[in-house]
Amino acid sequence: MSYKGIETALIHGGISTDERTGAVNVPIYQTSTFKQDGLGKMRGYEYSRTGNPTREALEALIAELEGGYAGFAFASGLAAETAVLSLLNTGDRVLISSNVYGGTFRLLDKIFNHFNINYTISDTEDPASFEKDITPDVKAVLIESPANPLMTITDIRAVAEIAHKHGLLVIVDNTFMTPYLQRPIELGADIVVHSATKYLGGHSDVVAGLAVVKTKELAERIAFIQNSTGGVLPPFDSFLLIRGIKTLGVRLDRHVENAQKAAEYLSKHSAVKSVHYPGLPTDKGYEVNKKQAKNGGVMISFELKDNYDINVFFESLELITLAESLGGVESLVCHPSSMTHASIPEDIRKKVGITDGLIRLSIGIENIDDILEDLDRAIAKSEVK
Ligand SMILES: *Cc1c(COP(=O)(O)O)cnc(C)c1O
Protein backbone atom coordinates (compact mmCIF):
# COMPACT_ATOMS: atom_id res chain seq x y z
CA MET A 1 0.00 0.00 0.00
CA SER A 2 1.23 3.51 -0.66
CA TYR A 3 0.56 6.47 1.59
CA LYS A 4 0.36 10.21 1.09
CA GLY A 5 2.55 10.85 4.08
CA ILE A 6 5.24 9.12 6.09
CA GLU A 7 3.17 9.69 9.27
CA THR A 8 0.83 6.94 8.05
CA ALA A 9 3.66 4.63 6.97
CA LEU A 10 5.17 4.91 10.47
CA ILE A 11 2.03 3.24 11.81
CA HIS A 12 0.91 1.00 8.95
CA GLY A 13 4.10 0.36 6.96
CA GLY A 14 5.85 -2.97 6.51
CA ILE A 15 3.96 -5.86 8.09
CA SER A 16 1.83 -4.09 10.68
CA THR A 17 -0.81 -6.66 11.69
CA ASP A 18 -1.00 -10.38 12.37
CA GLU A 19 -2.56 -12.21 9.41
CA ARG A 20 -3.59 -15.26 11.40
CA THR A 21 -5.37 -13.64 14.35
CA GLY A 22 -6.04 -10.08 13.23
CA ALA A 23 -4.09 -8.69 16.20
CA VAL A 24 -3.42 -5.01 15.48
CA ASN A 25 0.14 -5.39 16.72
CA VAL A 26 2.71 -7.84 15.44
CA PRO A 27 3.10 -10.54 18.12
CA ILE A 28 6.42 -11.17 19.83
CA TYR A 29 7.48 -14.50 18.34
CA GLN A 30 9.66 -15.52 21.25
CA THR A 31 10.97 -18.70 19.67
CA SER A 32 14.39 -19.85 18.55
CA THR A 33 13.23 -22.45 16.04
CA PHE A 34 10.29 -23.45 13.84
CA LYS A 35 8.64 -26.79 13.06
CA GLN A 36 9.34 -28.24 9.63
CA ASP A 37 6.55 -30.27 8.03
CA GLY A 38 9.02 -32.68 6.45
CA LEU A 39 12.57 -32.62 5.18
CA GLY A 40 13.05 -29.34 3.39
CA LYS A 41 9.39 -28.39 4.06
CA MET A 42 9.68 -25.09 5.96
CA ARG A 43 6.80 -22.63 6.52
CA GLY A 44 9.01 -19.64 5.73
CA TYR A 45 11.09 -19.72 8.90
CA GLU A 46 13.61 -22.21 10.20
CA TYR A 47 15.73 -20.61 12.93
CA SER A 48 15.44 -17.15 14.51
CA ARG A 49 18.99 -16.01 13.70
CA THR A 50 18.15 -16.48 10.03
CA GLY A 51 14.65 -15.01 10.27
CA ASN A 52 12.03 -14.25 12.90
CA PRO A 53 8.53 -12.88 12.12
CA THR A 54 8.70 -10.02 14.66
CA ARG A 55 12.12 -8.93 13.42
CA GLU A 56 10.95 -9.35 9.84
CA ALA A 57 8.03 -6.96 10.45
CA LEU A 58 10.47 -4.34 11.74
CA GLU A 59 12.83 -4.95 8.82
CA ALA A 60 10.02 -4.50 6.29
CA LEU A 61 8.93 -1.31 8.09
CA ILE A 62 12.33 0.40 8.08
CA ALA A 63 12.89 -0.59 4.43
CA GLU A 64 9.63 1.09 3.50
CA LEU A 65 10.34 4.21 5.58
CA GLU A 66 13.80 4.70 4.06
CA GLY A 67 12.63 3.81 0.56
CA GLY A 68 15.07 0.90 0.25
CA TYR A 69 14.89 -2.63 -1.14
CA ALA A 70 15.32 -4.40 2.21
CA GLY A 71 15.97 -3.74 5.88
CA PHE A 72 17.96 -5.61 8.52
CA ALA A 73 17.75 -5.40 12.30
CA PHE A 74 20.75 -5.85 14.56
CA ALA A 75 21.49 -5.95 18.27
CA SER A 76 22.97 -2.42 18.20
CA GLY A 77 23.88 0.38 15.83
CA LEU A 78 27.48 -0.81 15.93
CA ALA A 79 26.42 -4.37 15.06
CA ALA A 80 24.61 -2.93 12.02
CA GLU A 81 27.73 -0.97 11.04
CA THR A 82 29.90 -4.06 11.56
CA ALA A 83 27.70 -6.03 9.16
CA VAL A 84 27.75 -3.25 6.56
CA LEU A 85 31.52 -2.72 6.79
CA SER A 86 31.93 -6.51 6.40
CA LEU A 87 31.08 -5.93 2.73
CA LEU A 88 34.66 -4.64 2.40
CA ASN A 89 37.69 -6.79 1.65
CA THR A 90 41.24 -6.84 2.99
CA GLY A 91 43.15 -3.89 1.56
CA ASP A 92 40.05 -1.75 1.07
CA ARG A 93 39.70 1.71 2.58
CA VAL A 94 36.67 3.69 3.71
CA LEU A 95 36.45 7.48 3.90
CA ILE A 96 34.63 8.77 6.99
CA SER A 97 33.20 12.22 7.77
CA SER A 98 35.51 14.30 9.94
CA ASN A 99 33.32 13.95 12.95
CA VAL A 100 31.57 10.65 13.36
CA TYR A 101 30.23 8.83 16.38
CA GLY A 102 33.18 7.77 18.58
CA GLY A 103 32.20 4.10 18.45
CA THR A 104 32.22 4.13 14.65
CA PHE A 105 35.75 5.51 14.73
CA ARG A 106 36.82 2.89 17.29
CA LEU A 107 35.29 0.07 15.21
CA LEU A 108 37.43 1.05 12.23
CA ASP A 109 40.52 2.11 14.18
CA LYS A 110 40.69 -0.86 16.55
CA ILE A 111 38.80 -3.76 14.91
CA PHE A 112 38.60 -3.51 11.12
CA ASN A 113 42.23 -2.43 10.92
CA HIS A 114 43.11 -5.96 12.19
CA PHE A 115 41.79 -7.20 8.86
CA ASN A 116 43.70 -4.52 6.96
CA ILE A 117 40.51 -2.61 6.20
CA ASN A 118 41.55 1.01 6.59
CA TYR A 119 39.96 4.42 6.99
CA THR A 120 40.77 8.01 6.16
CA ILE A 121 39.09 10.94 7.86
CA SER A 122 37.79 13.10 5.04
CA ASP A 123 36.21 16.53 5.01
CA THR A 124 32.94 15.40 3.40
CA GLU A 125 31.56 18.88 4.18
CA ASP A 126 33.63 20.04 1.22
CA PRO A 127 32.89 17.74 -1.77
CA ALA A 128 36.00 18.89 -3.69
CA SER A 129 38.31 18.05 -0.81
CA PHE A 130 36.49 14.73 -0.38
CA GLU A 131 37.17 13.83 -4.01
CA LYS A 132 40.91 14.45 -3.51
CA ASP A 133 40.92 11.81 -0.75
CA ILE A 134 39.72 9.06 -3.09
CA THR A 135 42.77 6.82 -3.60
CA PRO A 136 42.52 3.58 -5.63
CA ASP A 137 41.96 1.48 -2.48
CA VAL A 138 38.94 3.55 -1.36
CA LYS A 139 35.78 1.48 -1.80
CA ALA A 140 33.23 3.25 0.39
CA VAL A 141 32.32 6.49 2.12
CA LEU A 142 30.54 6.66 5.47
CA ILE A 143 28.73 9.95 6.04
CA GLU A 144 26.98 11.38 9.07
CA SER A 145 24.88 14.48 8.43
CA PRO A 146 24.47 16.17 10.82
CA ALA A 147 27.76 14.73 12.06
CA ASN A 148 28.30 14.04 15.71
CA PRO A 149 29.04 16.17 17.78
CA LEU A 150 29.60 19.41 15.81
CA MET A 151 26.45 19.01 13.66
CA THR A 152 28.44 19.62 10.49
CA ILE A 153 26.42 19.09 7.33
CA THR A 154 27.49 17.09 4.30
CA ASP A 155 25.75 17.61 0.97
CA ILE A 156 24.72 13.97 0.62
CA ARG A 157 23.66 14.29 -3.02
CA ALA A 158 26.90 16.00 -4.08
CA VAL A 159 29.14 13.54 -2.23
CA ALA A 160 27.13 10.53 -3.49
CA GLU A 161 27.52 11.72 -7.08
CA ILE A 162 31.29 12.04 -6.76
CA ALA A 163 31.52 8.75 -4.89
CA HIS A 164 29.56 6.87 -7.54
CA LYS A 165 31.73 8.32 -10.30
CA HIS A 166 34.61 6.53 -8.55
CA GLY A 167 32.60 3.34 -7.93
CA LEU A 168 32.33 3.77 -4.16
CA LEU A 169 29.58 2.46 -1.94
CA VAL A 170 27.76 5.35 -0.21
CA ILE A 171 26.79 4.62 3.39
CA VAL A 172 24.88 7.20 5.45
CA ASP A 173 24.41 7.00 9.21
CA ASN A 174 20.93 8.56 9.50
CA THR A 175 20.63 8.20 13.27
CA PHE A 176 20.35 11.94 13.97
CA MET A 177 17.64 12.61 11.39
CA THR A 178 15.65 9.38 10.93
CA PRO A 179 13.60 8.85 7.74
CA TYR A 180 11.00 11.28 9.11
CA LEU A 181 13.41 14.18 8.56
CA GLN A 182 15.86 12.93 5.92
CA ARG A 183 15.85 10.06 3.41
CA PRO A 184 19.42 9.40 2.23
CA ILE A 185 18.54 6.74 -0.39
CA GLU A 186 16.54 9.39 -2.29
CA LEU A 187 19.66 11.57 -2.13
CA GLY A 188 21.87 8.85 -3.63
CA ALA A 189 22.96 6.63 -0.72
CA ASP A 190 23.32 2.88 -1.28
CA ILE A 191 23.02 1.93 2.38
CA VAL A 192 21.51 3.66 5.40
CA VAL A 193 22.49 2.65 8.92
CA HIS A 194 20.84 3.60 12.20
CA SER A 195 21.45 3.42 15.85
CA ALA A 196 17.76 2.74 16.46
CA THR A 197 18.61 3.08 20.15
CA LYS A 198 18.08 6.80 19.61
CA TYR A 199 15.02 8.47 17.98
CA LEU A 200 13.53 5.38 16.33
CA GLY A 201 13.21 3.61 19.70
CA GLY A 202 12.73 6.99 21.31
CA HIS A 203 12.32 6.02 24.95
CA SER A 204 15.85 5.13 26.07
CA ASP A 205 14.77 1.55 26.73
CA VAL A 206 16.24 -0.50 23.89
CA VAL A 207 19.62 -0.83 22.17
CA ALA A 208 19.19 -1.66 18.49
CA GLY A 209 20.61 -1.09 15.02
CA LEU A 210 19.14 -1.08 11.54
CA ALA A 211 20.51 -1.16 8.02
CA VAL A 212 18.59 -0.50 4.81
CA VAL A 213 19.98 -1.27 1.37
CA LYS A 214 18.97 0.06 -2.00
CA THR A 215 19.45 -3.00 -4.21
CA LYS A 216 18.61 -6.69 -4.30
CA GLU A 217 22.29 -7.53 -4.71
CA LEU A 218 23.24 -5.66 -1.52
CA ALA A 219 20.24 -7.20 0.26
CA GLU A 220 21.46 -10.71 -0.53
CA ARG A 221 24.97 -9.89 0.66
CA ILE A 222 23.83 -8.26 3.93
CA ALA A 223 21.35 -11.08 4.62
CA PHE A 224 24.23 -13.54 4.26
CA ILE A 225 26.47 -11.47 6.56
CA GLN A 226 23.66 -11.00 9.11
CA ASN A 227 23.03 -14.73 9.28
CA SER A 228 26.73 -15.61 9.27
CA THR A 229 27.87 -13.15 11.93
CA GLY A 230 24.69 -13.38 13.99
CA GLY A 231 24.32 -9.96 15.66
CA VAL A 232 20.54 -10.01 15.26
CA LEU A 233 17.90 -8.06 17.19
CA PRO A 234 15.78 -10.24 19.52
CA PRO A 235 11.99 -10.49 19.04
CA PHE A 236 11.07 -8.45 22.13
CA ASP A 237 13.42 -5.61 21.18
CA SER A 238 12.06 -5.72 17.62
CA PHE A 239 8.57 -5.26 19.08
CA LEU A 240 9.73 -2.31 21.19
CA LEU A 241 11.19 -0.62 18.13
CA ILE A 242 8.03 -1.12 16.08
CA ARG A 243 6.12 0.42 18.96
CA GLY A 244 8.55 3.34 19.18
CA ILE A 245 8.47 4.04 15.45
CA LYS A 246 4.67 4.47 15.46
CA THR A 247 5.03 7.72 17.43
CA LEU A 248 8.20 8.96 15.72
CA GLY A 249 6.34 11.70 13.82
CA VAL A 250 4.62 13.29 16.79
CA ARG A 251 7.67 12.92 18.98
CA LEU A 252 10.00 14.51 16.46
CA ASP A 253 7.63 17.40 15.75
CA ARG A 254 7.83 18.35 19.42
CA HIS A 255 11.55 17.51 19.75
CA VAL A 256 12.41 19.78 16.82
CA GLU A 257 10.13 22.62 17.98
CA ASN A 258 11.88 22.51 21.38
CA ALA A 259 15.36 22.20 19.85
CA GLN A 260 14.80 25.20 17.60
CA LYS A 261 13.77 27.28 20.63
CA ALA A 262 16.69 26.03 22.72
CA ALA A 263 19.18 26.80 19.92
CA GLU A 264 17.76 30.30 19.52
CA TYR A 265 17.91 30.82 23.28
CA LEU A 266 21.55 29.68 23.44
CA SER A 267 22.60 31.72 20.41
CA LYS A 268 21.33 34.89 22.12
CA HIS A 269 22.81 34.10 25.55
CA SER A 270 25.73 36.31 26.57
CA ALA A 271 27.52 33.36 28.24
CA VAL A 272 27.59 31.27 25.07
CA LYS A 273 30.66 31.28 22.82
CA SER A 274 29.33 29.13 19.96
CA VAL A 275 26.23 27.15 19.00
CA HIS A 276 26.12 24.35 16.44
CA TYR A 277 22.62 23.68 15.15
CA PRO A 278 21.79 23.37 11.44
CA GLY A 279 18.31 24.83 12.04
CA LEU A 280 19.75 28.29 12.75
CA PRO A 281 19.98 30.45 9.59
CA THR A 282 23.39 31.64 10.84
CA ASP A 283 24.75 28.06 10.96
CA LYS A 284 27.24 27.21 8.21
CA GLY A 285 25.34 24.04 7.29
CA TYR A 286 21.90 25.71 7.21
CA GLU A 287 21.42 26.04 3.43
CA VAL A 288 22.65 22.55 2.51
CA ASN A 289 20.68 20.97 5.33
CA LYS A 290 17.52 22.78 4.23
CA LYS A 291 17.91 21.25 0.77
CA GLN A 292 18.13 17.67 2.02
CA ALA A 293 16.29 17.50 5.34
CA LYS A 294 12.91 18.63 6.64
CA ASN A 295 14.48 20.82 9.35
CA GLY A 296 17.50 21.16 11.62
CA GLY A 297 16.77 18.08 13.70
CA VAL A 298 17.11 17.87 17.45
CA MET A 299 20.78 17.75 18.36
CA ILE A 300 22.59 20.90 19.47
CA SER A 301 26.12 21.42 20.67
CA PHE A 302 27.53 24.58 22.18
CA GLU A 303 30.42 26.07 24.11
CA LEU A 304 30.31 28.41 27.08
CA LYS A 305 32.70 31.34 27.29
CA ASP A 306 35.98 30.78 29.12
CA ASN A 307 34.79 32.32 32.39
CA TYR A 308 32.22 29.53 32.87
CA ASP A 309 33.07 26.26 34.60
CA ILE A 310 31.51 23.35 32.70
CA ASN A 311 31.86 20.98 35.64
CA VAL A 312 29.64 23.30 37.67
CA PHE A 313 27.30 23.60 34.67
CA PHE A 314 26.81 19.83 34.44
CA GLU A 315 26.34 19.46 38.19
CA SER A 316 23.83 22.32 38.35
CA LEU A 317 21.40 20.85 35.86
CA GLU A 318 18.33 19.45 37.60
CA LEU A 319 16.00 18.41 34.78
CA ILE A 320 18.40 17.69 31.93
CA THR A 321 20.20 14.44 32.68
CA LEU A 322 23.94 13.96 32.20
CA ALA A 323 24.16 10.67 30.28
CA GLU A 324 25.52 8.99 27.17
CA SER A 325 23.02 8.52 24.35
CA LEU A 326 20.35 10.73 22.85
CA GLY A 327 17.00 10.59 21.14
CA GLY A 328 14.81 9.70 24.11
CA VAL A 329 11.77 11.69 25.22
CA GLU A 330 13.80 13.08 28.13
CA SER A 331 16.42 15.81 27.63
CA LEU A 332 19.98 14.55 27.94
CA VAL A 333 23.29 16.34 27.99
CA CYS A 334 26.78 15.00 27.44
CA HIS A 335 30.41 16.06 27.30
CA PRO A 336 31.68 14.61 23.99
CA SER A 337 35.42 14.86 24.68
CA SER A 338 35.20 12.70 27.83
CA MET A 339 32.13 10.62 26.97
CA THR A 340 30.81 9.77 23.48
CA HIS A 341 34.04 10.74 21.70
CA ALA A 342 36.61 9.69 24.32
CA SER A 343 37.70 6.80 22.06
CA ILE A 344 39.00 9.33 19.52
CA PRO A 345 42.63 10.28 20.36
CA GLU A 346 43.06 13.82 21.72
CA ASP A 347 45.08 15.10 18.75
CA ILE A 348 42.37 14.03 16.28
CA ARG A 349 39.65 15.47 18.52
CA LYS A 350 41.48 18.80 18.61
CA LYS A 351 42.02 18.75 14.85
CA VAL A 352 38.35 18.25 14.05
CA GLY A 353 37.21 20.80 16.66
CA ILE A 354 35.84 18.62 19.47
CA THR A 355 37.05 20.89 22.28
CA ASP A 356 37.00 20.06 25.98
CA GLY A 357 34.43 22.84 26.41
CA LEU A 358 31.94 21.36 23.97
CA ILE A 359 28.54 20.44 25.44
CA ARG A 360 26.04 18.31 23.50
CA LEU A 361 22.31 18.51 24.11
CA SER A 362 19.61 16.06 23.10
CA ILE A 363 16.47 18.12 23.61
CA GLY A 364 13.51 16.11 24.88
CA ILE A 365 9.79 16.64 24.61
CA GLU A 366 9.25 18.21 28.03
CA ASN A 367 7.73 21.69 28.28
CA ILE A 368 10.28 24.00 26.66
CA ASP A 369 10.05 26.53 29.51
CA ASP A 370 11.26 23.89 31.96
CA ILE A 371 14.17 23.02 29.66
CA LEU A 372 15.19 26.66 29.21
CA GLU A 373 14.85 27.40 32.92
CA ASP A 374 17.18 24.48 33.72
CA LEU A 375 19.77 25.68 31.20
CA ASP A 376 19.46 29.23 32.49
CA ARG A 377 19.99 28.25 36.12
CA ALA A 378 22.97 25.99 35.35
CA ILE A 379 24.65 28.61 33.15
CA ALA A 380 24.19 31.29 35.83
CA LYS A 381 25.64 29.04 38.56
CA SER A 382 28.65 28.09 36.46
CA GLU A 383 29.95 31.63 35.99
CA VAL A 384 33.36 32.05 37.63
CA LYS A 385 33.24 35.38 39.38
C1 LIG B 1 24.79 5.78 19.18
C2 LIG B 1 25.26 5.92 17.80
C3 LIG B 1 25.83 4.84 17.11
C4 LIG B 1 26.06 3.49 17.76
O1 LIG B 1 24.85 2.86 18.01
P1 LIG B 1 24.63 1.81 19.24
O2 LIG B 1 23.18 1.50 19.13
O3 LIG B 1 25.00 2.53 20.49
O4 LIG B 1 25.53 0.66 18.96
C5 LIG B 1 26.19 5.02 15.80
N1 LIG B 1 26.04 6.21 15.18
C6 LIG B 1 25.51 7.28 15.81
C7 LIG B 1 25.36 8.57 15.09
C8 LIG B 1 25.12 7.18 17.14
O5 LIG B 1 24.62 8.24 17.78
The ligand as an SDF file (V2000), in Angstrom:
LIG
                    3D

 15 15  0  0  0  0  0  0  0  0999 V2000
   24.7880    5.7800   19.1820 C   0  0  0  0  0  0  0  0  0  0  0  0
   25.2640    5.9170   17.7950 C   0  0  0  0  0  0  0  0  0  0  0  0
   25.8350    4.8370   17.1080 C   0  0  0  0  0  0  0  0  0  0  0  0
   26.0550    3.4930   17.7600 C   0  0  0  0  0  0  0  0  0  0  0  0
   24.8510    2.8550   18.0110 O   0  0  0  0  0  0  0  0  0  0  0  0
   24.6300    1.8130   19.2360 P   0  0  0  0  0  0  0  0  0  0  0  0
   23.1810    1.4960   19.1270 O   0  0  0  0  0  0  0  0  0  0  0  0
   24.9990    2.5340   20.4880 O   0  0  0  0  0  0  0  0  0  0  0  0
   25.5260    0.6570   18.9610 O   0  0  0  0  0  0  0  0  0  0  0  0
   26.1860    5.0240   15.7980 C   0  0  0  0  0  0  0  0  0  0  0  0
   26.0380    6.2090   15.1810 N   0  0  0  0  0  0  0  0  0  0  0  0
   25.5140    7.2820   15.8150 C   0  0  0  0  0  0  0  0  0  0  0  0
   25.3650    8.5690   15.0940 C   0  0  0  0  0  0  0  0  0  0  0  0
   25.1210    7.1750   17.1420 C   0  0  0  0  0  0  0  0  0  0  0  0
   24.6190    8.2420   17.7800 O   0  0  0  0  0  0  0  0  0  0  0  0
  1  2  1  0
  2  3  1  0
  2 14  2  0
  3  4  1  0
  3 10  2  0
  4  5  1  0
  5  6  1  0
  6  7  2  0
  6  8  1  0
  6  9  1  0
 10 11  1  0
 11 12  2  0
 12 13  1  0
 12 14  1  0
 14 15  1  0
M  END
$$$$
